Amino acid sequence: MRVLLIEDDDRVAGPLMEGLDRFGFTVEHARNGADGLSAPEPAMVLLDLGLPDMDGLDVCRALRARSPVPIIMITARDDEVDRVLGLELGADDYLSKPFGVRELVARIRAVTRRTLAAGPASGGAEPGPSRGPAEAGSPGAQRIGPLTIDHRTRQVRLHQSSIALAPKEFDLLVCLAEDPGAVCSRQQILDTAWEPNYFGPTKTLDVHIAALRRKLGDSSWIENIRGIGFRLVPPADRDGASPPSPGHDGASPPPPGHDGGTR
């Protein structure tokens, strides 16, 4: 996901950019409101209110007037009036300094889920290349090749056939599908699909990856990047093909009643 950080203080911007980069975000930095408004439209805006050339509230108003891009305000101001005004002007969330990168990442993901579930607004930003149009009647649907993920109903379809996923399998798929083709580290997946600062056995991730691969019918959907993590990649040679049968990836089909070993 490409994020625009509008922040004049390099002492704040530097650690934020480094931290977000570790979570797989691409961050563009604008040091004032004018540069932020002239930057190419991102998938998410992190907006400081105390800018040197204009008030961040005016930047928020200008951004919202032309685009539905999600906006999270990050500021040292803790006055309730500023928070209320920012939200009324169209900000999607408000985070007071100081804060941790993990909390910011959690808020980015929460705002992204809400935005996705609400569906594309009229006259909104051009969708990213990895997210296809929603199917009719499913405003929260995301398409990746022949795979459709409906975030609102938590249903998954492959080649128009429904796939039954356990809750953790669905959360894992959503995490990988947030930026198809991008590598998600093991810790990033555990923090997202399980809980922040997950300290349990990491083997559970491998078990769920194996179950998800089996249900998708082709192990090449989820690529293992050795020593780093995993990424979701549509098998090019299967796009448009008939639905694969269970066990296509060479794994034995699960015994009757087995749901993939979810926890």
N, C-alpha and C positions, 0 to 999 in steps of 0.2 A: 504494500500500500504506500502511495506517495503522500507525504504529509508536508504541509507548509507551516513552518514555525515563524511567527511574526513576533520577534523579541529583540529589544535593543541591547540588553545586557549579555555580553559574551560569556560572563561568568555563570550565567544561568543557561544560555543556549548551548554552550559546549558540552557540559555533562548530559543535557537532555538529548542532544543529537547522538552522542556516543551510546547512551543507554537505549534509545529507540532503535539504533542501528543493530544492537545485539538482539533485539526482538524481531528483526527482519524488515523494519520500516525504512523507506527511503525518505530522507528529510531534506527539504530545501529551506534555507534560512534567509529571512528578510529582516533587516535591522530597523525598519521604520514602516509606517503605514503606507506611504506611497509605493515603496518597493513591493509590499505585500499585495496591494491592489493591482499592480501591474504584472505580477507573477502569473505564469500559466496555472490554470485552475487545477488544484490537487483533489485527492479523495477525502482529505480532512484538513481543517485549519486549526492550529493551536495559536490563540491570539492573546497577547499581553495587552492590558489596558493602558499601562503607563508608557506610551511611545513618545519619542522626542518631537515628532512633527505634527501629530494629531492624536486626539483621544481615541483609544481603542474602541470605544462605543460607536464612534463615527465610522471606523473601519468595519465594524460588525454590521452597521446599518447599510453601508455601501455594498458589502459582500452579499448580504441577504436580499438586497434589491435586485440583484442580477442573477442569483444562483441559489439553489437549495443545498449547496455544499455544507456538510456538517461542520459546526464551529464549537470548539471547546475553549472557553476563556480561562487563561492562567494568569493570575495576578496577585500582588501583595495586598490589594485592597480587600478588606473584609467587611466593608459596610454593606448592610442589607440592601440599601437603596441601589448600590451599584450592581449587586447580584440580580435583583428583581428587574432593573432596567435592562441589563444585558440579556436576560432570558426573554423579556418582552420584545426586545429588538430582533430576536431570532436565534440567539445562541442556544445550542443543544445541551450544554452542560457548563459547569463553573467549578474551577479547581483553585483553591487558595494556596499560595506559597507559604511555607515550604511544603513540598510533597515528594513522594518517592516515584521513581520511574515505573515501578510495578503498578502503583495505583493509577498513574496516567495511562498506562497500557490497558488496564482493565476498563477504564472509562472510555478509551478510544473504541475498544471492542464492543462495549455496551451500546454506545451511540451508533456504531456501525450496524449492530443487530437491529436496533430500533428503526434506523433509516431504511435498512433492507426490508424489514417487515412492513413498513409503511408503503413501500413501492415507489417507483420513480414518479416525481412530481412533474407536472406539465411545465415545459420550458426550462427543465433542470439541466444539470450538467450531462455531458456526453458520457455514457457508461464506459467503464474500462473494458479492454479487449477480452478479458478472461471471463466476464460475466455476460451471459446471453440474455435475451429478452425473457420476461416472465411468461409463463403459459397463461392462457385465458382463464380467468377465474382464480388465479394463484398469484396475487401481487407480491408475495414473499418468496417466489421461486427463483432459484439460481440455476442456470444451465451451463454445464461444462461438457461439451461434446454430446454424447448420448445420455449423459447423466443429469438428472434434475433433482435438486434439493429444495424442498419447500420448508423454509425456516418457520413459517407461521404454523403449519400443521405437523411439522417434524416428520414428513413423509419423503421417501426417496424412491425415484423411479429410474430404471435403466432400460433403454430401448422401449420406453413406455410401459415396462413391466414393473410392478411394485416390488420393492425389496424391504423385507422386515428387518429392521435394525434395533438392537437393544439401545437404551438411552446413552450409555457410554460410547457405543459404536457411532451413534449419530453425532454426539459431541466431538468425537475424534475426527469424523469426516468433515464436519463444519470447520474445524480448526485448520485442516489441510486445505480445504476449499476456499479459505478466506483470500488466499493469493495463489491460485493454481500455477504450478511450475516453480514457485519459490520454495526454498528449503526451510523447513521448520525444525529447529533443534529439538532434541528429546526433552530438555527441560522446559522449553517454550510450550511444547504440546502438553506436558504434564501440568504445567501451571494453568493452562487454558481449559483443557478437557477434564482435568481432575480438580485441582485447587491450587491457588498461589502458594509458593513455597512447599510444594509436595515433597515429602521426605520418605514415602513408602518405597517398596521394591519397584525398580524400573522395569523389571521383567513383565509386569502387568501390561506395560505399553506394547511389548512385543506380542503378547498373547492377543491383545485387541487388534493390533495391526494384522496379524495372521487371520483372525476371524473376519475382519472387514475385507481383506483381500479375497477370502473364500466367497463371501457373499456378493462381491462385485464380479466374481467369476473369472478374474484375470489378475494375476499377481502384478502385472506391469502397470496397473493403475497407480500403485503406491511404490515409489522407487526408494530404496534404501541408500542413503548417502553415508557411506561407511565413516564412522567416527563423528558424525555430525547429527544426522536425524533423517527425516523423510520428506518427500514431496509428492503431491498429487499430479499425475500426468495422464491425460486421456490416451489410451493405446490407439495410435493413429490408424493402424491396420484393422481396427475393429469398429471404427466409427461408421455407423450405418448398417453394421452387420446385424444378424439376428441375435437375440438374447443368448448369452453364453450359458452353458449348463453348469451347475455347481461342480467344483472340483476341477475346473479347466486349468487352473494353475498347477495342477499336479498334486495338490493336497487331497487327502481323502475327505469325502463328504462327511459332515458332522453326523453323529448318531441322532436318531429321532428324539425330538424334544430338547436338543442342545441349542442354546441361544448364542453361542460364541464366547462363553466364559466371561460374561460381563460381571462387573462388581459395582 
